[in-house]
């Protein structure tokens, strides 16, 4: 456990002492702010249907998914690949830590930074609450969905960064692996096979976020995120064990 906490502390310092972290945070804030503004403008139009701004904010716009798809590779790309490129992986792995502790520690640090990026969006709920009654249940479940999907995406990024010594390659590989996960919803719509539609429906992140945004918390979704996250972290651990000296 000490090894995990040491790794988390080390990586959090690396995040918050890096100019790139604040550039990413600023971009996320700008995109989310513009998205929220667009949603409010749309709902203020008399021709628009009735809807809750925060329900649209959580996963109901393409901008939400673009944020997830592009910040995940940036957050994870340096975690292992930079260690291998600079040679510090040898020092790290000769310390009293296991491969699993390194992967879990770095993943938890990435997840903490990911949560930090989303924390300012709580102010949107506060703004809405000043002018309209807010049902805080769907807001909380919306953030739960953001956390679950983010953990899944970050675990995929951990696998990618454990496979290469190039940050750019790690980022591209992460994005390439995220695209199939993201497009299960499209496959569900295109499939004519009922069995496949059921499978793709279970994996459909679009539908997941729509449910979370409405306050529906299906434990099957949480099991899916937890199990797949653990699976990709296990693969990242094995990849690190095999390639740590290469």
C-alpha positions in Angstrom: 0.0 0.0 0.0 2.9 2.4 0.8 4.2 1.8 -2.8 0.8 2.8 -4.2 0.6 6.0 -2.1 4.2 6.9 -3.0 3.4 6.5 -6.7 0.2 8.5 -6.4 2.0 11.4 -4.7 4.8 11.3 -7.2 2.4 11.4 -10.2 0.1 14.1 -8.7 3.2 16.4 -8.3 4.1 15.7 -11.9 0.6 16.6 -13.0 0.3 19.9 -11.1 3.8 21.1 -11.7 3.4 20.6 -15.4 2.2 23.5 -17.6 0.5 21.0 -19.8 -1.9 20.1 -17.0 -3.1 23.7 -16.7 -3.4 24.0 -20.5 -5.6 20.8 -20.5 -7.6 22.1 -17.6 -8.2 25.4 -19.3 -9.3 23.7 -22.5 -11.7 21.5 -20.7 -13.2 24.4 -18.8 -13.6 26.4 -22.1 -15.3 23.5 -23.9 -17.6 22.6 -21.0 -18.4 26.3 -20.5 -19.3 26.8 -24.1 -21.3 23.6 -24.1 -23.3 24.7 -21.1 -23.9 28.1 -22.7 -25.1 26.5 -25.9 -27.5 24.3 -23.9 -28.9 27.3 -22.0 -29.4 29.2 -25.3 -31.1 26.3 -26.8 -33.5 25.8 -23.9 -34.3 29.5 -23.8 -35.6 29.3 -27.3 -39.4 29.2 -27.1 -39.4 26.6 -29.9 -37.2 24.2 -27.8 -38.7 21.4 -25.9 -38.8 21.2 -22.2 -35.6 19.8 -20.6 -33.2 20.1 -17.7 -29.9 21.9 -18.7 -27.8 19.4 -16.7 -29.5 16.4 -18.2 -28.4 17.7 -21.7 -24.9 18.5 -20.3 -24.2 14.9 -19.2 -23.6 13.0 -22.4 -26.3 14.4 -24.6 -24.0 16.5 -26.8 -21.1 15.5 -29.0 -18.8 18.0 -27.1 -19.1 15.9 -23.9 -17.7 12.8 -25.7 -15.0 14.8 -27.5 -13.8 16.0 -24.2 -13.5 12.4 -22.9 -12.0 11.1 -26.1 -9.3 13.7 -26.3 -8.3 14.4 -22.6 -7.9 10.7 -21.8 -4.9 10.2 -24.1 -3.3 13.4 -22.9 -3.7 12.4 -19.2 -2.3 9.0 -19.6 0.2 9.2 -22.5 3.3 10.0 -20.3 2.7 7.8 -17.3 4.8 4.7 -18.4 6.1 5.6 -21.8 8.0 8.6 -20.5 9.5 6.5 -17.7 10.7 4.0 -20.3 12.0 6.7 -22.7 14.0 8.5 -20.0 15.3 5.4 -18.4 13.7 6.1 -15.0 11.6 2.9 -15.3 14.7 1.0 -14.2 15.1 3.1 -11.0 11.3 2.8 -10.4 11.2 -1.0 -10.8 14.2 -1.6 -8.5 12.4 0.3 -5.7 10.3 -1.9 -3.3 7.2 -1.7 -5.5 5.5 -4.2 -7.7 4.3 -3.7 -11.2 0.7 -3.8 -10.0 1.4 -1.1 -7.4 3.0 1.1 -10.1 0.1 0.7 -12.5 -2.6 1.2 -9.8 -0.8 4.2 -8.3 -0.4 5.9 -11.6 -4.0 5.1 -12.6 -5.4 6.5 -9.3 -3.3 9.7 -9.8 -4.7 10.0 -13.3 -8.2 9.5 -12.0 -7.7 12.1 -9.4 -6.5 14.6 -12.0 -9.5 13.6 -14.2 -11.9 14.4 -11.3 -10.1 17.7 -10.8 -10.9 18.6 -14.4 -14.6 18.0 -13.8 -14.9 19.6 -10.4 -15.4 23.2 -11.7 -18.5 22.1 -13.6 -20.3 21.8 -10.3 -20.8 25.5 -10.5 -23.1 24.9 -13.5 -25.5 23.1 -11.1 -25.2 25.9 -8.6 -26.0 28.5 -11.3 -29.1 26.6 -12.4 -30.2 26.1 -8.8 -30.2 29.9 -8.3 -32.8 30.3 -11.0 -34.7 27.0 -11.0 -35.3 24.0 -8.8 -32.7 21.3 -9.3 -33.2 17.6 -8.7 -29.8 16.8 -7.2 -30.2 13.0 -7.7 -29.8 13.1 -11.5 -26.9 15.5 -11.0 -25.1 13.1 -8.7 -25.8 10.1 -10.9 -24.6 12.1 -13.9 -21.2 12.7 -12.2 -21.2 9.0 -11.3 -21.4 8.1 -15.0 -18.7 10.6 -15.8 -16.5 8.9 -13.1 -17.2 5.4 -14.3 -16.7 6.0 -18.0 -13.6 8.1 -17.2 -12.1 5.2 -15.2 -12.7 2.9 -18.1 -11.1 5.2 -20.6 -8.1 5.9 -18.3 -7.5 2.2 -17.8 -7.3 1.8 -21.6 -4.8 4.7 -21.7 -2.8 2.9 -19.0 -2.5 -0.2 -21.3 -1.5 2.0 -24.2 1.2 3.8 -22.3 2.6 0.5 -21.0 3.1 -0.8 -24.5 5.4 1.9 -25.9 8.1 4.3 -25.0 6.7 7.2 -27.2 4.1 9.5 -25.7 2.8 10.4 -29.1 2.3 6.7 -30.0 0.7 6.1 -26.6 -1.8 8.9 -27.2 -2.6 7.7 -30.7 -3.0 4.1 -29.5 -5.3 5.2 -26.7 -7.5 7.1 -29.0 -7.6 4.2 -31.5 -8.6 1.8 -28.7 -11.3 4.2 -27.4 -13.1 4.6 -30.8 -14.5 1.0 -30.8 -15.6 1.3 -27.2 -17.3 4.6 -28.0 -19.0 3.4 -31.1 -20.9 0.4 -29.6 -24.0 2.6 -29.6 -23.7 3.0 -33.4 -23.2 -0.7 -33.8 -26.4 -1.3 -31.8 -28.4 0.9 -34.2 -26.9 -0.7 -37.3 -27.2 -4.3 -36.2 -30.1 -6.5 -37.4 -29.2 -9.4 -35.2 -31.2 -9.4 -31.9 -28.4 -11.1 -30.0 -25.8 -8.6 -31.1 -28.2 -5.7 -30.4 -28.5 -7.0 -26.9 -24.7 -7.2 -26.4 -24.1 -3.8 -28.0 -26.9 -2.3 -26.0 -25.2 -3.5 -22.8 -21.9 -1.9 -23.9 -23.6 1.3 -25.3 -22.0 4.2 -23.4 -24.4 6.7 -25.0 -27.3 4.9 -23.5 -25.5 4.6 -20.2 -25.0 8.4 -19.9 -28.6 9.0 -21.0 -29.7 6.9 -18.1 -27.3 8.5 -15.6 -28.4 12.0 -16.7 -32.0 11.1 -15.8 -31.1 9.8 -12.4 -31.2 6.1 -13.3 -28.4 4.1 -11.7 -28.2 0.6 -13.2 -25.8 -1.5 -11.2 -25.0 -3.5 -14.4 -23.3 -0.4 -15.8 -21.2 0.0 -12.6 -20.2 -3.7 -12.8 -19.3 -3.2 -16.5 -17.0 -0.2 -15.7 -15.4 -1.9 -12.7 -14.7 -5.2 -14.4 -13.4 -3.7 -17.7 -11.3 -1.2 -15.8 -9.8 -4.0 -13.7 -9.2 -6.0 -16.9 -7.3 -3.3 -18.7 -5.3 -2.5 -15.6 -4.3 -6.2 -15.4 -3.2 -6.1 -19.0 -1.2 -3.0 -18.3 0.5 -4.7 -15.4 1.4 -7.7 -17.6 2.7 -5.4 -20.3 4.8 -3.5 -17.8 6.2 -6.7 -16.4 7.1 -8.0 -19.9 8.5 -4.7 -21.3 10.0 -2.9 -18.3 13.6 -3.4 -19.3 13.1 -2.9 -23.0 
